Amino acid sequence: MEKKRILITGSNGLLGQKLIELLVKQSNIHTIATARGENRLPFTEGYEYLSMDITNPEQVHQVIKQARPEVVIHTAAMTNVDQCETEKDACWAQNVQAVEYLVEACQETNAFLLHVSTDFIFDGADGPYDVDAEANPLSFYGWSKYAAEKAVIHSGPVRWAIARTVLVYGIAHDMSRSNIILWVKKSLEEGKNIKVVTDQWRTPTLAEDLAMGCYLIADGEAEGIFNISGKDLLTPYEMAIMTAEFFGLDRSLIAEADSSTFTQPARRPARTGFILDKSRDVLGYEPHSFQEGIAILAEQVRQK
């Protein structure tokens, strides 16, 4: 049986890592990891690695032509929302132009394109959102991701899917990225007082769940837009309290705050979160609860 060839962009990132770990376990898949520069994954077995800078059109065309993937899962992006607001050219190059290059390469090779997007394409006025909700970004990051979606949707003969997600958290192999769980745990262990917002709502997504959702789409080449997030609609304050309680830490160190107490270059939507009905029905996607997510992270930290 010939293996399905799946190429991942951004394999050094958090989602990229989790996808490679998941795909190498599937006996029917040949996995091709790509990222800019060196391969930073801690293992080299079970997949091939090709260096690819998504902002370089020649490289994108060359690598995709060489690798001949049947499916491309595009996870690479500039995701620091405030950095996108202050470095608009870099943001546009990585989040929009790169997608246009990938679309062209997929047109030439007849590959299925799965593009990862975000809840930040919405203004947060009436979340949680279904897959056909009207976009209205508040930040330049949100606009760049919305423009990228449009490039995918209008990509002509290319078969495509978009996986939108929300506030991804997880443990990168080199512990290079923090997240709300690790930040709260570390702060409280050090006896620090922290302020956490109560006026934003999200459905936080375990990185492993997002990887599974992407795999389900890629494996079935399911077309269209899918919401791939966690299932619990929570404020960051509620996430912090649940984290403190899980680790048996002093929750009195956590103070409630509203967004206006933090000055950030980019505006954030107030209430996003996703309705997962389509992903459950079409893909059989079922994410962990946030409580289960904390336990999974705790176990991964313990093994480090």
C-alpha positions as CSV (number, residue, x, y, z in Angstrom):
1,M,0.0,0.0,0.0
2,E,1.4,3.4,-1.0
3,K,1.7,5.8,1.9
4,K,-0.1,9.2,1.8
5,R,2.5,11.9,1.7
6,I,1.8,14.8,4.1
7,L,4.0,17.9,4.3
8,I,4.0,20.1,7.4
9,T,5.2,23.8,7.4
10,G,6.5,25.2,10.7
11,S,7.6,21.8,12.1
12,N,9.8,23.5,14.7
13,G,6.7,25.3,16.2
14,L,4.4,23.9,18.9
15,L,1.7,22.6,16.6
16,G,4.2,21.4,14.0
17,Q,6.0,19.3,16.7
18,K,2.8,17.8,17.9
19,L,1.7,17.0,14.3
20,I,5.0,15.3,13.5
21,E,4.8,13.2,16.7
22,L,1.3,12.2,15.7
23,L,1.9,11.5,12.0
24,V,5.0,9.3,12.5
25,K,2.8,6.9,14.5
26,Q,0.5,6.4,11.5
27,S,1.7,3.5,9.4
28,N,-0.1,4.7,6.3
29,I,1.6,8.2,6.2
30,H,4.9,9.4,4.9
31,T,5.7,12.6,6.9
32,I,7.7,15.5,5.5
33,A,8.7,18.1,8.0
34,T,9.7,21.6,6.9
35,A,10.8,24.7,8.7
36,R,13.1,27.6,8.2
37,G,16.7,26.7,8.9
38,E,17.7,23.7,11.0
39,N,15.5,20.9,12.2
40,R,15.0,21.5,15.9
41,L,12.9,18.4,16.7
42,P,14.4,16.2,19.4
43,F,14.0,13.0,17.2
44,T,14.8,12.2,13.6
45,E,13.2,8.8,13.1
46,G,10.1,8.2,11.0
47,Y,10.0,11.3,8.8
48,E,12.1,13.4,6.4
49,Y,13.1,17.0,7.0
50,L,13.5,19.7,4.3
51,S,14.5,23.2,5.1
52,M,11.9,25.7,3.7
53,D,11.5,29.4,4.2
54,I,7.8,30.1,3.5
55,T,8.5,33.7,2.6
56,N,10.8,32.6,-0.3
57,P,8.6,31.8,-3.3
58,E,11.4,29.9,-5.2
59,Q,12.1,27.7,-2.2
60,V,8.4,27.0,-1.6
61,H,7.9,25.9,-5.2
62,Q,11.1,23.9,-5.3
63,V,10.5,22.0,-2.0
64,I,6.9,21.2,-2.7
65,K,7.7,20.0,-6.3
66,Q,10.5,17.9,-4.9
67,A,8.5,16.4,-1.9
68,R,5.3,15.8,-4.0
69,P,3.0,15.9,-1.0
70,E,-0.7,14.9,-1.4
71,V,-1.5,17.1,1.5
72,V,0.1,20.3,2.8
73,I,-0.7,21.3,6.4
74,H,0.3,24.9,6.8
75,T,1.1,25.7,10.5
76,A,3.9,28.3,10.1
77,A,2.8,31.8,10.9
78,M,3.8,35.0,12.8
79,T,1.5,34.6,15.8
80,N,2.7,37.3,18.3
81,V,-0.3,39.6,18.1
82,D,1.4,42.7,19.3
83,Q,4.5,42.1,17.2
84,C,2.2,41.8,14.1
85,E,0.8,45.2,15.0
86,T,4.2,46.9,15.2
87,E,5.9,44.9,12.4
88,K,3.2,44.9,9.7
89,D,5.5,44.2,6.7
90,A,7.0,41.1,8.4
91,C,3.5,39.9,9.4
92,W,2.1,40.3,5.9
93,A,5.0,38.5,4.4
94,Q,4.7,35.5,6.8
95,N,0.9,35.3,7.1
96,V,-0.4,36.3,3.7
97,Q,2.2,36.3,1.0
98,A,3.6,32.9,2.2
99,V,0.0,31.4,1.9
100,E,-0.2,32.8,-1.7
101,Y,3.1,31.0,-2.6
102,L,1.8,27.7,-1.0
103,V,-1.5,28.0,-2.9
104,E,0.4,28.4,-6.2
105,A,2.7,25.4,-5.3
106,C,-0.4,23.3,-4.4
107,Q,-2.1,24.3,-7.7
108,E,1.0,23.0,-9.6
109,T,1.2,19.7,-7.7
110,N,-2.5,19.1,-7.2
111,A,-2.0,18.9,-3.4
112,F,-4.7,19.3,-0.8
113,L,-4.0,22.4,1.3
114,L,-5.0,22.6,5.0
115,H,-4.5,26.1,6.4
116,V,-4.5,26.8,10.2
117,S,-6.4,30.0,11.1
118,T,-7.6,31.8,14.3
119,D,-10.5,33.2,16.3
120,F,-8.8,36.6,16.0
121,I,-10.5,37.0,12.6
122,F,-13.6,37.8,14.8
123,D,-14.4,41.0,16.8
124,G,-15.5,39.1,19.9
125,A,-18.9,40.8,20.0
126,D,-21.0,37.6,19.9
127,G,-18.9,34.4,20.5
128,P,-18.8,31.5,20.6
129,Y,-18.7,31.4,16.8
130,D,-19.9,28.8,14.3
131,V,-17.9,28.0,11.1
132,D,-20.1,30.4,9.0
133,A,-19.9,33.4,11.3
134,E,-19.0,36.8,9.8
135,A,-15.4,37.9,10.3
136,N,-14.5,41.3,11.5
137,P,-10.8,41.5,12.8
138,L,-9.8,44.1,15.4
139,S,-6.0,43.7,15.0
140,F,-3.5,43.6,12.1
141,Y,-2.8,39.9,13.0
142,G,-6.5,39.2,12.7
143,W,-6.6,41.0,9.3
144,S,-3.5,39.1,8.0
145,K,-5.1,35.7,9.0
146,Y,-8.4,36.7,7.4
147,A,-6.6,37.8,4.2
148,A,-4.8,34.4,4.2
149,E,-8.2,32.6,4.5
150,K,-9.5,34.5,1.5
151,A,-6.4,33.5,-0.5
152,V,-7.1,29.8,0.3
153,I,-10.9,30.1,-0.3
154,H,-10.3,31.7,-3.7
155,S,-7.5,29.4,-4.7
156,G,-9.2,28.1,-7.9
157,P,-8.8,24.4,-8.5
158,V,-7.0,23.7,-5.2
159,R,-8.9,21.5,-2.8
160,W,-8.6,23.1,0.6
161,A,-9.6,23.2,4.3
162,I,-9.2,25.8,7.0
163,A,-8.8,24.7,10.6
164,R,-9.6,27.7,12.9
165,T,-8.3,27.4,16.5
166,V,-8.3,29.4,19.8
167,L,-5.6,30.1,22.4
168,V,-3.4,27.0,21.9
169,Y,-1.5,25.8,24.9
170,G,1.0,22.9,25.2
171,I,4.5,21.9,26.1
172,A,7.2,22.3,23.4
173,H,10.0,19.7,23.6
174,D,12.5,22.4,24.6
175,M,10.1,24.2,27.0
176,S,10.7,27.3,24.8
177,R,7.2,28.5,25.0
178,S,5.2,29.5,28.1
179,N,1.4,29.3,28.3
180,I,-1.2,30.4,30.9
181,I,-0.9,27.1,32.8
182,L,2.9,27.2,33.1
183,W,2.9,31.0,33.9
184,V,0.4,30.7,36.7
185,K,2.1,27.6,38.1
186,K,5.5,29.3,38.1
187,S,4.2,32.6,39.5
188,L,2.3,31.0,42.4
189,E,5.2,28.7,43.2
190,E,7.4,31.8,43.5
191,G,4.8,33.5,45.7
192,K,4.1,36.2,43.2
193,N,0.8,38.2,43.0
194,I,-0.6,38.0,39.5
195,K,-3.5,39.9,37.8
196,V,-5.6,37.9,35.3
197,V,-8.4,39.2,33.1
198,T,-12.0,38.4,33.7
199,D,-13.5,40.2,30.6
200,Q,-12.2,37.9,27.9
201,W,-13.7,34.5,27.0
202,R,-11.9,31.7,25.0
203,T,-12.2,28.0,24.3
204,P,-8.5,27.2,25.1
205,T,-7.1,24.4,22.8
206,L,-4.6,21.7,23.9
207,A,-1.9,21.5,21.1
208,E,-2.4,17.7,20.9
209,D,-6.1,18.2,20.2
210,L,-5.4,20.7,17.5
211,A,-2.9,18.3,15.9
212,M,-5.5,15.5,16.0
213,G,-8.1,17.8,14.4
214,C,-5.6,18.7,11.6
215,Y,-4.8,15.0,11.2
216,L,-8.5,14.1,10.9
217,I,-9.0,16.8,8.2
218,A,-5.8,15.8,6.3
219,D,-6.4,12.0,6.4
220,G,-10.0,12.4,5.0
221,E,-9.1,15.4,2.9
222,A,-12.3,16.9,4.3
223,E,-13.0,20.2,2.5
224,G,-14.2,23.5,4.0
225,I,-13.9,25.4,7.3
226,F,-13.6,23.6,10.6
227,N,-13.5,24.9,14.2
228,I,-10.8,22.9,16.0
229,S,-10.6,24.2,19.6
230,G,-11.2,23.1,23.2
231,K,-14.8,22.8,24.4
232,D,-14.8,24.9,27.6
233,L,-15.6,28.6,27.4
234,L,-13.5,30.2,30.1
235,T,-11.9,33.5,31.1
236,P,-8.2,33.6,31.7
237,Y,-9.0,34.2,35.4
238,E,-11.0,31.0,35.5
239,M,-8.1,29.1,33.8
240,A,-5.7,30.5,36.4
241,I,-7.9,29.4,39.3
242,M,-8.3,25.9,37.8
243,T,-4.5,25.7,37.4
244,A,-3.9,26.9,41.0
245,E,-6.4,24.3,42.3
246,F,-5.0,21.5,40.2
247,F,-1.4,22.1,41.6
248,G,-2.6,22.9,45.1
249,L,-1.2,26.4,45.0
250,D,-2.4,29.6,46.7
251,R,-5.2,31.0,44.7
252,S,-5.4,34.2,46.9
253,L,-2.3,35.4,44.9
254,I,-4.5,35.7,41.8
255,A,-6.3,39.0,41.4
256,E,-9.1,39.8,39.0
257,A,-8.5,42.5,36.4
258,D,-10.1,43.8,33.3
259,S,-8.4,44.3,29.9
260,S,-8.1,48.0,30.3
261,T,-5.4,47.5,33.0
262,F,-3.0,46.1,30.4
263,T,-1.6,48.3,27.6
264,Q,-1.0,46.3,24.5
265,P,-0.4,47.5,20.9
266,A,-3.1,45.2,19.5
267,R,-6.8,45.1,20.4
268,R,-8.1,41.7,21.5
269,P,-11.6,40.4,20.8
270,A,-13.6,40.1,24.1
271,R,-15.6,36.9,23.6
272,T,-14.6,34.3,21.0
273,G,-14.6,30.6,21.5
274,F,-16.0,28.1,19.0
275,I,-19.0,25.9,18.4
276,L,-17.6,22.5,17.4
277,D,-20.7,20.8,16.0
278,K,-19.4,20.4,12.4
279,S,-16.0,19.1,13.5
280,R,-17.7,16.5,15.8
281,D,-20.2,15.4,13.1
282,V,-17.9,15.4,10.1
283,L,-14.5,14.5,11.6
284,G,-15.4,12.8,14.9
285,Y,-13.3,15.4,16.6
286,E,-13.6,15.4,20.4
287,P,-11.2,17.6,22.5
288,H,-10.1,17.2,26.1
289,S,-11.6,19.4,28.7
290,F,-9.4,22.2,30.1
291,Q,-9.1,20.2,33.4
292,E,-7.8,17.2,31.4
293,G,-5.5,19.5,29.5
294,I,-3.9,20.7,32.8
295,A,-3.3,17.1,33.8
296,I,-1.7,16.2,30.5
297,L,0.6,19.2,30.7
298,A,1.5,18.4,34.4
299,E,2.5,14.9,33.3
300,Q,4.6,16.2,30.4
301,V,6.4,18.7,32.7
302,R,7.1,15.8,35.2
303,Q,8.8,13.8,32.4
304,K,11.1,16.7,31.4
